[in-house]
Amino acid sequence: MSDAVAPVAVRPRKPRPQLHTYLLVIALAAFTVFAGRQIGFRWSSFIDIWSNPFWGRFWPVPWGWVLDRHNVLDALVETFQIAIISTTIGCTLALPIGFAMSKLTTPNTPTFWLSRTVMSIVRAIPDLLWGKLLVTAIGIGAFAGAWALTIFSLAVMVKLFSETVDAADERPLEAARAAGGRHTPAVRTAVLPEVFPAFVAYALYVFELNIRASLVLGLVGAGGIGRVVETQRATFNFDRLMGILIIMFVIVMSIEQVSVAVRKRLV
């Protein structure tokens, strides 16, 4: 009896790109070149910018001034206070609104579309513009910054969380409804336990964003370390500005690493 010959595996043929794929790439490249010419883009600017003597004013860093409590550290503490308050309030409000924006947990169509429309309008306004509006309405200081970042946190968190609820398993919710459970208790027992770890992970991500955003909002008078950055920029103390940016870089990177580690454990 002859030995059976093992079948030879045939590698599947790699699909060839279609004509419309080439046309799309060519059109995108052509529009990129056109847009670059319209705004005056030059490749030589990447080299010319480093030969500017302006960079010499960023060094050496006066660490004695930067590490002084009254100059920088108190503003950093205020930045953390703004970020913590805005993250807590914004993410707490986003929990019920996120459920209202999901078709899985909102049988009421008008509620679904109303929440979607309102939050789309809120997201359409940048956080910097929210900061300017609230500084004008409330006054210069951390209180306006906290309100601006609360709105920013709500907009980001609602978007992320509602999409997580949309992707949740609908079978536990159907079982709870079939057993005679009312809508709110059914959502709380069948959907919330599944999506809550993602909610906590997103909240940590939003806190990380708020630390960065508070630096920008401070430029318009919304308190925090951004106020110090704007003051040093306006007075051309770029060596002090460099020290503040180095500290902010270390803080943001540290928070990001801790946040990523916690989110990996939760999700």
LOLUM-960463 format. One record per residue (C-alpha): residue in three letters; x, y negated, z. Coordinates in steps of 0.5 Angstrom, whole numbers, plus 2048, in hexadecimal, padded with zeros to 3 digits. Layout:
BEGIN
ALAXYZ
...
END
This chain:
BEGIN
MET800800800
SER8037F97FE
ASP8047F4803
ALA7FF7EE802
VAL8017E87FF
ALA8007E2804
PRO7FC7DC800
VAL8017D67FF
ALA7FE7D0802
VAL7FD7CB7FD
ARG7FE7C37FF
PRO7F87BF7FD
ARG7F97BA7F8
LYS7FA7B37FB
PRO7F47AF7F8
ARG7F67A97F3
PRO7F57A27F5
GLN7EF7A07F0
LEU7EF79A7EC
HIS7EB7957F1
THR7F07967F6
TYR7F67947F2
LEU7F178E7F0
LEU7F078C7F7
VAL7F778C7F9
ILE7F97887F3
ALA7F37837F5
LEU7F57837FC
ALA7FD7817FA
ALA7FB77C7F5
PHE7F67787FA
THR7FC779800
VAL8017757FB
PHE7FB7707F9
ALA7FA76F800
GLY80176E802
ARG8027697FC
GLN7FC7657FE
ILE7FF764806
GLY806763803
PHE809769806
ARG81076A805
TRP814770807
SER81A76B808
SER81776980E
PHE81876F812
ILE81F76D812
ASP81F766812
ILE81B766819
TRP82176981C
SER82676481A
ASN82275E81D
PRO82575B823
PHE81F75A827
TRP82076182A
GLY82675F82E
ARG82175B832
PHE81E762835
TRP824764838
PRO82776483E
VAL821766842
PRO821762849
TRP81F76884D
GLY81F764853
TRP81975F851
VAL81576584D
LEU815769854
ASP813764858
ARG80C76585B
HIS80975E85A
ASN80C75E853
VAL80A765850
LEU80876A855
ASP802767858
ALA7FF766851
LEU80076D84F
VAL7FC76F855
GLU7F776B853
THR7F776E84C
PHE7F677584F
GLN7F0772853
ILE7ED77084D
ALA7EE77684A
ILE7EC77B84F
ILE7E5776850
SER7E4776849
THR7E577D848
THR7E178084E
ILE7DB77B84C
GLY7DB77C844
CYS7DC784845
THR7D678484A
LEU7D1781845
ALA7D478583F
LEU7D178B843
PRO7CA78A842
ILE7CB78683B
GLY7CF78C838
PHE7C979183A
ALA7C478C837
MET7C878B830
SER7C979382F
LYS7C379682B
LEU7C479C82F
THR7C2799836
THR7BD793833
PRO7B7796831
ASN7B478F830
THR7B678C829
PRO7B578582B
THR7BA785831
PHE7BF78982D
TRP7BF783827
LEU7BF77E82C
SER7C5780830
ARG7C878182A
THR7C777B827
VAL7C977782D
MET7CF77A82E
SER7D1779827
ILE7D0772828
VAL7D477282E
ARG7DA77682B
ALA7DA771825
ILE7DD76C829
PRO7E476C82B
ASP7E676C832
LEU7EA766831
LEU7E476282F
TRP7E0765835
GLY7E6762839
LYS7E575B836
LEU7DE75B837
LEU7DE75D83E
VAL7E3758840
THR7DF75383D
ALA7D9755840
ILE7DC757847
GLY7E3753848
ILE7EA755847
GLY7EC75B84C
ALA7EC76284D
PHE7E476284E
ALA7E3761846
GLY7E8766845
ALA7E576B849
TRP7DE76A845
ALA7E276A83E
LEU7E5771840
THR7DF774843
ILE7DB77283C
PHE7E1775838
SER7E177B83D
LEU7DA77C83C
ALA7DB77C834
VAL7E0781834
MET7DE786839
VAL7D7786836
LYS7D978882F
LEU7DE78D831
PHE7D9790836
SER7D3790832
GLU7D779482C
THR7D9799832
VAL7D279A834
ASP7D079B82D
ALA7D57A182C
ALA7D27A4833
ASP7CF7AB832
GLU7C87AA832
ARG7C67B1834
PRO7C67AF83C
LEU7C27A983B
GLU7BD7AD837
ALA7BC7B383C
ALA7BB7AD842
ARG7B67AA83E
ALA7B37B183C
ALA7B37B3844
GLY7AE7AD845
GLY7B47A8847
ARG7B27A0846
HIS7B779C841
THR7BC799846
PRO7BD79F84B
ALA7BE7A3845
VAL7C379E842
ARG7C679E849
THR7C77A584A
ALA7C87A8843
VAL7CC7A383F
LEU7D079E844
PRO7D47A4847
GLU7D77A6840
VAL7D879E83E
PHE7DA79C845
PRO7E279E844
ALA7E279A83E
PHE7DF794841
VAL7E4794846
ALA7EA795841
TYR7E778F83D
ALA7E678B843
LEU7EE78B844
TYR7EF78A83D
VAL7EB78383E
PHE7EF781844
GLU7F5782840
LEU7F277E83A
ASN7F077883F
ILE7F7778842
ARG7F977683B
ALA7F3772839
SER7F476E840
LEU7FA76B83D
VAL7F7768837
LEU7F176583B
GLY7F676283F
LEU7F875E839
VAL7F175A839
GLY7F1759841
ALA7EE75F843
GLY7F3760849
GLY7F876684A
ILE7FF767847
GLY7FD764840
ARG7FC75D844
VAL80375D846
VAL80576083F
GLU80275A83B
THR805755840
GLN80C75783F
ARG80B757837
ALA808750837
THR80E74E83B
PHE813752836
ASN81675683C
PHE81775C838
ASP81C75F83C
ARG816760842
LEU81176283D
MET81676883B
GLY81676A842
ILE80F76A843
LEU80E76E83D
ILE81377383F
ILE80F774845
MET809775842
PHE80C77A83D
VAL80E77E843
ILE80777D846
VAL80377F840
MET80878583E
SER807788846
ILE800787846
GLU7FF78A83F
GLN803790841
VAL7FF791847
SER7F9790844
VAL7FB79583E
ALA7FD79A844
VAL7F679A847
ARG7F279A841
LYS7F57A083F
ARG7F37A4845
LEU7EC7A1845
VAL7EA7A383D
END
